[in-house]
Amino acid sequence: MQSPNEKVMQKHQRYFPVTSKSTGDLLPYFITVANGSISEEVVRKGNEAVLRARYEDAKFFYKMDTQKNLSEFRGQLKSILFHEKLGTMLDKMARVENVVAELTLVLGINEGVIPVIKDAAALAMSDLSTSIVTEFTSLAGIMARHYALRDGLPEEIAEALFEITLPRFSGDVFPKTDAGIVLAVADRLDSLVGLFGAGCQPSSSNDPFGLRRISYGLVQILVENKKNFDLTKALTLVAQVQPIRIDNDVINEVVQFVTRRLEQLLVDEGINYEIVRSVLMERANCQYLASQTAAEMEAFSRTEDFPKIVEAYSRPVRIIRGKQIESAWEVDASVFEKDEEKALWSAYLEAVDKIHPGVDVKTFVEASLLLIQPLEDFFNNVFVMAEDEKIRNNRLALLQKVASLTKGIADLSVLPGF
């Protein structure tokens, strides 16, 4: 038989397949486990009979399927309902096909692969209509790849047809090809936007459409493949092709939902919750960058400099909090009265030159350390709320500049000791 027999053996009979060490081909042996006292001969023959019957079924379904090309199963997706408000699986995959080109660019993937992605999108999920996947549902994606290769399609398309289903369960592999990543992301975004718009948000005890699993898989794909993308922009693109109205409130709700899954992913990786929350307050829309920042900050939190930097930033933030500081205010060095003001301004200019969007924690820390002593001297010797309005506003503007250095990196105010 040419179908993936080991999958039938593993998924449906819970047997361990035995393969050739040299070729990887499936051998006519398997391993099974039984509890208690048994007759080895009876168990062996019984399991062989069951497996033989399953293979006969699979062979029959496979023979039926291979009388057609994979593309011929696409139209049959119209008989599989996705959701009463969102149409059939054919409708869903048509939506995915319509957005993959734009999503490719949002994901920062080279536009040169768009033709391959669109060709793969035109066949994606078609194997759900095949007889063998209808009977053996866990073979979805596996059979799409198998049938695509059998039809002579390029390997990159066949692989994308498999990767759109990944990850399928905890510990599963992730899509790695550009086409597979785009399809997997597009399919998950379509499910999230559509089902939230249709009022299918999960409750604390009920998630019939598996939206938590879908969104957790989405952030895993992005982090594992080092992707940062504008989630709001992507969701807006997907919302435009939905058969129901999707307003901004729904998009914002999905953004918050996905962000909570990213938060959970980082906590699951052993990163302190307060640090994760601090980073996501500023970098939730850069999924891979957020994961890297949180991991780096977790490591930095164990150093003696960490509480010093947190405390250093806390002082200007507390001073300016609640003050009416106009955005047009600029620091005027000619207004400085004390050397400590000049020293802090000089340290700020040196620090801000090192800090940029996407800066890593190491560089941020190095820049921030330049401010610790100047801030200490400033608060020990300078009265911020001076009677002279010009001097007072200039000092507040200076502290506002210092406090803003953490923007786009982490919100330190949620950390202990701030």
Secondary structure as UniProt FT lines:
FT   HELIX           5..13
FT   STRAND          16..19
FT   TURN            21..23
FT   STRAND          26..31
FT   HELIX           40..65
FT   TURN            66..67
FT   HELIX           70..79
FT   STRAND          81..83
FT   TURN            84..86
FT   STRAND          87..88
FT   HELIX           89..106
FT   TURN            107..108
FT   HELIX           111..113
FT   HELIX           114..121
FT   TURN            122..125
FT   HELIX           126..129
FT   HELIX           131..135
FT   HELIX           137..139
FT   TURN            140..141
FT   HELIX           142..150
FT   TURN            151..152
FT   HELIX           155..163
FT   TURN            164..165
FT   TURN            170..171
FT   HELIX           178..197
FT   TURN            198..199
FT   TURN            208..209
FT   HELIX           211..224
FT   TURN            225..226
FT   HELIX           231..239
FT   TURN            240..241
FT   HELIX           248..268
FT   TURN            269..270
FT   HELIX           273..283
FT   TURN            284..285
FT   HELIX           287..300
FT   TURN            301..302
FT   HELIX           305..320
FT   TURN            321..322
FT   TURN            327..328
FT   HELIX           333..335
FT   HELIX           339..352
FT   TURN            353..354
FT   TURN            357..358
FT   HELIX           361..381
FT   HELIX           389..403
FT   HELIX           404..406
FT   TURN            407..409
FT   HELIX           412..414
FT   TURN            416..417
//
